[in-house]
């Protein structure tokens, strides 16, 4: 019947090198709305119930960036909330989103998510299938069409936190050497912002301070419709040194 949603539907399921990934849609009877969820094996990666911190990753990262004509790289596409928030900033000139799982890019291009066109149809947006962490450590950068091109902001939402990574190969990214390699892809005065599901980690803030200027951990609070009350995430924001200082 038109206007009636199925209670539960698995929109896609694929085996990947990282495990079995699935995109599911379910009708939440309390909210009377469709909820989109992504699972990797038995691990919940993301849900459209919890999007405030993904959006704040873009807001806080770009708020720390002065000027206009901004080029942005995003690590991790997911359900697209960070990318959509980036494109909502009129200063953004280009956005390159690097996603390790081609299946996730396919969800957006196939419009399995009702809001995907806001990312895929925007001429400023480019979706790149690749290993963000390998690109961050290399010299070519995040846009295969323009090797070596620097950006003004790099926003990352891939791992659960710097200590809770999805794959052991990601761990080196969160070290001083890994972050130093990342900073080489930013313009002077550029911004690095990172989403984390954990509470602020002072040891990681200190690690950021070895590479970046004035690193900060922002606590983002949002309602938890599943358990009730409020939940929190952390957004780390740091900048590279400016040539004017």
ZAZAPA-615096 format. One record per residue (C-alpha): residue in three letters; x negated, y negated, z negated; residue number from 1. Coordinates in pm, whole numbers, plus 50000, padded with zeros to 5 digits. Example, Ala and Ser with C-alpha at 12.3 -4.5 7.8 and 13.67 -1.06 7.14 Angstrom:
  residu      x      y      z  num
     Ala  48770  50450  49220    1
     Ser  48633  50106  49286    2
//
This chain:
  residu      x      y      z  num
     Unk  50000  50000  50000    1
     Unk  49866  49651  50079    2
     Unk  49719  49471  49778    3
     Unk  49690  49790  49571    4
     Unk  49338  49897  49469    5
     Unk  49229  50254  49410    6
     Unk  49150  50326  49046    7
     Unk  48805  50456  49145    8
     Unk  48616  50482  49473    9
     Unk  48256  50575  49551   10
     Unk  48170  50344  49838   11
     Unk  47827  50488  49911   12
     Unk  47588  50754  49777   13
     Unk  47239  50819  49907   14
     Unk  46926  51004  49804   15
     Unk  46628  50766  49793   16
     Unk  46261  50799  49693   17
     Unk  46359  50648  49356   18
     Unk  46657  50881  49300   19
     Unk  47022  50901  49398   20
     Unk  47175  50556  49428   21
     Unk  47548  50494  49443   22
     Unk  47782  50199  49482   23
     Unk  48116  50238  49309   24
     Unk  48431  50033  49282   25
     Unk  48679  50082  49002   26
     Unk  48990  49901  48891   27
     Unk  48955  49767  48539   28
     Unk  49306  49789  48388   29
     Unk  49234  49532  48117   30
     Unk  49095  49271  48356   31
     Unk  49324  49377  48643   32
     Unk  49032  49332  48878   33
     Unk  48795  49542  49085   34
     Unk  48455  49605  48927   35
     Unk  48154  49696  49142   36
     Unk  47878  49905  48985   37
     Unk  47542  50042  49097   38
     Unk  47386  50356  48949   39
     Unk  47043  50508  49007   40
     Unk  47080  50873  48909   41
     Unk  47251  50841  48568   42
     Unk  47116  50493  48494   43
     Unk  47348  50194  48538   44
     Unk  47154  49924  48723   45
     Unk  47413  49650  48753   46
     Unk  47779  49566  48731   47
     Unk  47993  49281  48860   48
     Unk  48122  49253  48500   49
     Unk  47786  49108  48397   50
     Unk  47664  48843  48639   51
     Unk  47602  48532  48428   52
     Unk  47233  48602  48369   53
     Unk  47171  48694  48735   54
     Unk  47318  48359  48835   55
     Unk  47123  48179  48562   56
     Unk  46802  48330  48699   57
     Unk  46854  48112  49006   58
     Unk  46983  47810  48817   59
     Unk  46701  47802  48560   60
     Unk  46431  47882  48814   61
     Unk  46539  47617  49062   62
     Unk  46607  47359  48789   63
     Unk  46236  47368  48707   64
     Unk  46149  47284  49067   65
     Unk  46138  46920  49182   66
     Unk  46185  46797  49534   67
     Unk  46384  46903  49838   68
     Unk  46335  47145  50129   69
     Unk  46270  47439  49901   70
     Unk  46161  47784  50020   71
     Unk  46256  48069  49785   72
     Unk  46163  48437  49761   73
     Unk  46388  48671  49563   74
     Unk  46275  49010  49442   75
     Unk  46575  49245  49430   76
     Unk  46906  49205  49613   77
     Unk  47143  49416  49404   78
     Unk  47499  49288  49419   79
     Unk  47373  48956  49554   80
     Unk  47462  48722  49267   81
     Unk  47114  48570  49237   82
     Unk  47091  48523  49613   83
     Unk  47433  48357  49627   84
     Unk  47335  48118  49348   85
     Unk  47014  48029  49532   86
     Unk  47206  47946  49849   87
     Unk  47447  47729  49650   88
     Unk  47159  47485  49589   89
     Unk  47162  47237  49880   90
     Unk  46787  47183  49845   91
     Unk  46714  47539  49958   92
     Unk  46571  47550  50311   93
     Unk  46498  47923  50335   94
     Unk  46556  48228  50118   95
     Unk  46378  48561  50170   96
     Unk  46517  48851  49966   97
     Unk  46295  49158  49934   98
     Unk  46477  49482  49853   99
     Unk  46307  49821  49819  100
     Unk  46616  50023  49905  101
     Unk  46741  49981  50259  102
     Unk  47071  50130  50141  103
     Unk  47135  49821  49929  104
     Unk  47074  49591  50225  105
     Unk  47313  49809  50422  106
     Unk  47591  49757  50166  107
     Unk  47573  49385  50232  108
     Unk  47545  49410  50608  109
     Unk  47835  49657  50619  110
     Unk  48042  49424  50397  111
     Unk  48105  49693  50135  112
     Unk  48095  49408  49885  113
     Unk  48368  49147  49938  114
     Unk  48132  48855  49884  115
     Unk  47840  48985  50092  116
     Unk  47897  48748  50385  117
     Unk  47794  48454  50168  118
     Unk  47442  48599  50182  119
     Unk  47429  48773  50520  120
     Unk  47597  48499  50726  121
     Unk  47398  48206  50587  122
     Unk  47132  48103  50843  123
     Unk  46890  48018  50561  124
     Unk  46896  48377  50436  125
     Unk  46678  48671  50541  126
     Unk  46693  49021  50393  127
     Unk  46366  49215  50406  128
     Unk  46332  49587  50339  129
     Unk  46006  49628  50149  130
     Unk  45825  49690  49822  131
     Unk  45829  49356  49641  132
     Unk  45554  49460  49400  133
     Unk  45320  49569  49681  134
     Unk  45391  49245  49866  135
     Unk  45322  49043  49551  136
     Unk  44979  49206  49519  137
     Unk  44892  49167  49888  138
     Unk  44788  48863  50089  139
     Unk  45060  48861  50354  140
     Unk  45340  48744  50125  141
     Unk  45710  48818  50148  142
     Unk  45802  48720  50505  143
     Unk  45662  48960  50770  144
     Unk  45736  48700  51040  145
     Unk  45502  48447  50877  146
     Unk  45218  48628  50699  147
     Unk  45057  48423  50424  148
     Unk  45342  48172  50397  149
     Unk  45378  48031  50049  150
     Unk  45708  47955  49879  151
     Unk  45819  47708  49613  152
     Unk  45996  47958  49388  153
     Unk  45986  48333  49328  154
     Unk  46282  48480  49137  155
     Unk  46267  48845  49031  156
     Unk  46540  49078  48906  157
     Unk  46429  49438  48958  158
     Unk  46316  49610  48638  159
     Unk  46512  49617  48313  160
     Unk  46230  49423  48145  161
     Unk  45850  49390  48158  162
     Unk  45830  49689  47921  163
     Unk  46117  49894  48070  164
     Unk  46032  49939  48436  165
     Unk  46215  50148  48694  166
     Unk  45893  50306  48821  167
     Unk  45547  50334  48660  168
     Unk  45390  50166  48964  169
     Unk  45564  49840  48868  170
     Unk  45382  49806  48534  171
     Unk  45071  49638  48678  172
     Unk  45280  49346  48802  173
     Unk  45335  49227  48444  174
     Unk  44963  49204  48361  175
     Unk  44750  48891  48398  176
     Unk  44593  49029  48717  177
     Unk  44933  49116  48864  178
     Unk  45081  48778  48782  179
     Unk  44772  48602  48913  180
     Unk  44820  48774  49249  181
     Unk  45185  48668  49249  182
     Unk  45095  48307  49175  183
     Unk  44886  48297  49492  184
     Unk  45210  48312  49693  185
     Unk  45341  47992  49531  186
     Unk  45273  47632  49626  187
     Unk  45107  47419  49356  188
     Unk  45377  47332  49105  189
     Unk  45581  47632  49218  190
     Unk  45808  47831  48987  191
     Unk  45815  48195  48886  192
     Unk  46134  48313  48710  193
     Unk  46206  48665  48583  194
     Unk  46521  48833  48454  195
     Unk  46496  49071  48157  196
     Unk  46763  49267  47976  197
     Unk  46558  49263  47654  198
     Unk  46513  48996  47390  199
     Unk  46231  48743  47443  200
     Unk  45892  48914  47433  201
     Unk  45633  48681  47284  202
     Unk  45348  48901  47404  203
     Unk  45473  48867  47761  204
     Unk  45511  48490  47719  205
     Unk  45145  48484  47613  206
     Unk  45054  48688  47922  207
     Unk  45239  48438  48141  208
     Unk  45043  48161  47969  209
     Unk  44717  48309  48097  210
     Unk  44829  48242  48455  211
     Unk  45106  47981  48455  212
     Unk  45179  47646  48291  213
     Unk  45426  47613  48002  214
     Unk  45597  47951  48020  215
     Unk  45934  47963  47846  216
     Unk  46182  48234  47753  217
     Unk  46545  48124  47786  218
     Unk  46813  48329  47611  219
     Unk  47130  48355  47820  220
     Unk  47450  48444  47632  221
     Unk  47764  48577  47797  222
     Unk  48084  48762  47701  223
     Unk  48078  49142  47692  224
     Unk  48422  49258  47811  225
     Unk  48334  49624  47748  226
     Unk  48217  49614  47385  227
     Unk  48362  49278  47292  228
     Unk  48169  48986  47149  229
     Unk  47864  48848  47327  230
     Unk  47560  48993  47498  231
     Unk  47227  48832  47585  232
     Unk  46955  48850  47847  233
     Unk  46628  48664  47883  234
     Unk  46509  48449  48172  235
     Unk  46136  48371  48176  236
     Unk  46037  48057  48366  237
     Unk  45681  47940  48434  238
     Unk  45513  47712  48685  239
     Unk  45180  47704  48865  240
     Unk  44945  47414  48806  241
     Unk  45013  47106  49015  242
     Unk  44743  46944  49226  243
     Unk  44854  46609  49086  244
     Unk  44735  46698  48736  245
//
